[in-house]
Amino acid sequence: MDRVLVLGAGVIGLSCAWRAARYVQVTVLDPAPGSGSSWVAGGMLAPVTEAWPGEEPLLDLGLASLERWPGFAAELDAIVDDGAGLRTEGTVVAATGAGDRAELEAVAGHLERLGRPVQRLTGRDLRRLEPALGPDVRGGLSVPGDLAVDNRMLLAALRTAVDAAGVTVDRRAVAEVRGDGTRVVGVRLADGTELAADAVVVAAGAHSAALHPALHGLVRPVKGEILRLAHRPGALQPPSRTVRALVDGRPLYLVPRDGSGLVVGATQYEAGFDTEPTVGGVRDLLRDAERIVPGIAEFALHEVAAGLRPGSPDNLPLIGRIGPEGLLAATGHGRNGILLAPVTADTVTALLRGGPVPVQARAADPARWEVTRERVDQR
């Protein structure tokens, strides 16, 4: 295998390209590199606090990727002066009313049954850890192993890393993946140009399904709005840890950034490919965030943005061979794209080299949907 095309220059596409470039010639195609959901992400590396009953394979995949993150970040730090932006302070989870506390208790019990205990804390305990938390916080959890990363520092580091690795970043738009009936032969660009390749990796996030029929119906856009706040003189300092919260049943996160900044997110709803923030979404995020960290009322509102998470039917990503020979998917990561970047890159690189994939990544094999489709077609 000599030439690989990676479609998409978000965190997933750039990570796959960087790893694969050690062994093959790689070109990344994206008309707007580093944009999309990677640009507006919160950057949480939080498989434990994202855990939910029935999604154990996703938890295992997330934990496998989290284990890779320190080494992944260290390699980028050695290439890039500013580093990859990994934060190791950990995560706390806050709950307000009785219903929120009961839901967190259910999650804690689920994790204990899986052998992943977390520390239960009272509201007072949480405020000792994070004095910025307000009196509405009545209890929660401490999860020091769930980390975070500055998504924009990470994107910049990956761009530098792929350039250093000899990857070509092509800003032309892709219209479709091309094949000869049995295998991939390359892509056709929006301007009609055709590029040949031995393998194509579809890592175009929420737009992936439009690039090949094998992905139709398997990836959809899920809208999410975020806010970026900045500390102002005289205001209380923001939390040092990532704060996840349930506020009357609504999920919320506040992720610190260097320089006392804070990312607040995120709404989640189906709205097609609409990326315009709404007044209601911003209102809800600010209202809930102020209940958890009242001091943010004195912060500056620097940015309001919306992105499209690439959702899949079962919340597991699609990582592996799909459709004709030579076509690989690295998409459908939902809320966990940045967390799953290292294990996704390792899996794609292993498949390109014909080697074994990480055990935990087998559950994300797109073949699970090809089997389902075959059964439906036979009815």
Rosetta blueprint (number, residue, H / E / L):
1 M L
2 D L
3 R E
4 V E
5 L E
6 V E
7 L E
8 G L
9 A L
10 G L
11 V H
12 I H
13 G H
14 L H
15 S H
16 C H
17 A H
18 W H
19 R H
20 A H
21 A L
22 R L
23 Y L
24 V L
25 Q E
26 V E
27 T E
28 V E
29 L E
30 D L
31 P L
32 A L
33 P L
34 G L
35 S L
36 G L
37 S H
38 S H
39 W H
40 V H
41 A L
42 G L
43 G L
44 M E
45 L E
46 A L
47 P L
48 V L
49 T L
50 E L
51 A L
52 W L
53 P L
54 G L
55 E L
56 E H
57 P H
58 L H
59 L H
60 D H
61 L H
62 G H
63 L H
64 A H
65 S H
66 L H
67 E H
68 R H
69 W H
70 P H
71 G H
72 F H
73 A H
74 A H
75 E H
76 L H
77 D H
78 A H
79 I H
80 V L
81 D L
82 D L
83 G L
84 A L
85 G L
86 L E
87 R E
88 T L
89 E L
90 G L
91 T E
92 V E
93 V E
94 A E
95 A E
96 T L
97 G L
98 A H
99 G H
100 D H
101 R H
102 A H
103 E H
104 L H
105 E H
106 A H
107 V H
108 A H
109 G H
110 H H
111 L H
112 E H
113 R H
114 L L
115 G L
116 R L
117 P L
118 V L
119 Q E
120 R E
121 L E
122 T E
123 G H
124 R H
125 D H
126 L H
127 R H
128 R H
129 L H
130 E L
131 P L
132 A L
133 L L
134 G L
135 P L
136 D L
137 V L
138 R L
139 G E
140 G E
141 L E
142 S E
143 V E
144 P L
145 G L
146 D L
147 L E
148 A E
149 V E
150 D L
151 N H
152 R H
153 M H
154 L H
155 L H
156 A H
157 A H
158 L H
159 R H
160 T H
161 A H
162 V H
163 D H
164 A H
165 A L
166 G L
167 V L
168 T E
169 V E
170 D E
171 R L
172 R L
173 A L
174 V E
175 A E
176 E E
177 V E
178 R E
179 G E
180 D L
181 G L
182 T L
183 R E
184 V E
185 V E
186 G E
187 V E
188 R E
189 L E
190 A L
191 D L
192 G L
193 T L
194 E E
195 L E
196 A E
197 A L
198 D L
199 A E
200 V E
201 V E
202 V E
203 A L
204 A L
205 G H
206 A H
207 H H
208 S H
209 A H
210 A H
211 L L
212 H L
213 P H
214 A H
215 L H
216 H L
217 G L
218 L L
219 V L
220 R E
221 P E
222 V E
223 K E
224 G E
225 E E
226 I E
227 L E
228 R E
229 L E
230 A E
231 H L
232 R L
233 P L
234 G L
235 A L
236 L L
237 Q L
238 P L
239 P L
240 S L
241 R L
242 T E
243 V E
244 R E
245 A E
246 L E
247 V E
248 D L
249 G L
250 R E
251 P E
252 L E
253 Y E
254 L E
255 V E
256 P E
257 R E
258 D L
259 G L
260 S L
261 G E
262 L E
263 V E
264 V E
265 G E
266 A L
267 T L
268 Q L
269 Y E
270 E L
271 A L
272 G L
273 F L
274 D L
275 T L
276 E L
277 P L
278 T L
279 V H
280 G H
281 G H
282 V H
283 R H
284 D H
285 L H
286 L H
287 R H
288 D H
289 A H
290 E H
291 R H
292 I H
293 V L
294 P H
295 G H
296 I H
297 A H
298 E H
299 F L
300 A E
301 L E
302 H E
303 E E
304 V E
305 A E
306 A E
307 G E
308 L E
309 R E
310 P E
311 G E
312 S L
313 P L
314 D L
315 N L
316 L L
317 P L
318 L E
319 I E
320 G E
321 R E
322 I L
323 G L
324 P L
325 E E
326 G L
327 L E
328 L E
329 A E
330 A E
331 T E
332 G L
333 H L
334 G H
335 R H
336 N H
337 G L
338 I L
339 L L
340 L L
341 A H
342 P H
343 V H
344 T H
345 A H
346 D H
347 T H
348 V H
349 T H
350 A H
351 L H
352 L H
353 R H
354 G L
355 G L
356 P L
357 V L
358 P L
359 V H
360 Q H
361 A H
362 R H
363 A H
364 A H
365 D L
366 P L
367 A H
368 R H
369 W H
370 E H
371 V H
372 T H
373 R H
374 E H
375 R H
376 V H
377 D H
378 Q H
379 R L
